[in-house]
Amino acid sequence: MKTRIATAVLAAALLTACARDPQPASLPPAPSATSTATSTAVAEPCASVITRMSERERLAQLLVVGVDPADPDAAVRLVREQQVGGVFIGGNATALLRNNALDAVQHAARWGVSIAVDEEGGRVQRIDELDGTLPSARTMARTKTVDQVRAAGRERGAQLRARGVTVDFAPSLDVSSQPDDGPIGDRSFSSDPAVVRAYGLAFAAGLRDAGITPVFKHFPGHGHAEGDSHAGQVTTPALASLRTVDLVPYQDVAGFDGGAVMVGHLTVPGLTDGVPASLSPAAYRLLREDYHFTGPVLTDDLGAMKAITGTYRLPDAVLHALLAGADQALWSSGGNVSAVLDRLQQAVDSGELPATRVTDALGRILPAKHACG
């Protein structure tokens, strides 16, 4: 998530989501599932949980869908009727974050539901009107020690947890010297990758201390990219350059127990062959094989960024992401769940989306939200 979304903008997105979604003139071919990340064996009791799900319920667990923060009843209906694996709360409205409203959302889920916000601090906050403001990442790194940032993450995590949130799409591990108001800007802890690594992992550890799952983003690195994925294609420096700077903070992510990674819509010369990393098998292999990350991986927003929507219909973008190696596909605009599930079910029935790819993703998603007992 790149900006703090105003409530009016989110409402407009929810109303127009189904009208948007044009058929592209020429849909790029889907990646082959055989070239994605290595498979994870599903151990008991998760294997037993998976066998009790219908095929459509399994597919729904691979989705994280935006909900209107001003409409708790709609969020409950979505989870009860579709059994999605996760919901995302954006915007500035706070009805879903007050008066234990998220308890009803959680109770509507047969296997639990991850409830996410993007609480980074600075210009990307969701509970500032309720629990006070959090400084931007850049400000925290400039004014606090690493230990103090961990404490700040722990305090913010406790506030989120008390409101029913379980996942925070933070911290940003992007390495950037952009002006504060740039696409990444002050959302980055520093232009020094060592500082980003130290402070990013500290903030994530604080969230984890409080029982919140942190999500490191935007792999493989947005800080030196040209463009904004909200507006169109974004291109990073070549992979060889990313390895020396932007990917440095990810060297320790494999050893961080209890986190997830978000893959950005970043075209990487020498890696993604002209497609966004979020839809590229090579990007997921890089994360799994070179950086040895074994936890859950999800996409950046597939429904509100022109880097994706300019080429792909939402159902096809979700399918491409799952085939490439994502465990969960995210879109913030809400709606379209039935259309996406129909497309995924069609892909399973035809063999385009192997059942083993679905099970592989479930083997990471379900334990992460403690859905297996």
Disulfide bonds with the S-S distance in Angstrom:
Cys46-Cys372 1.91
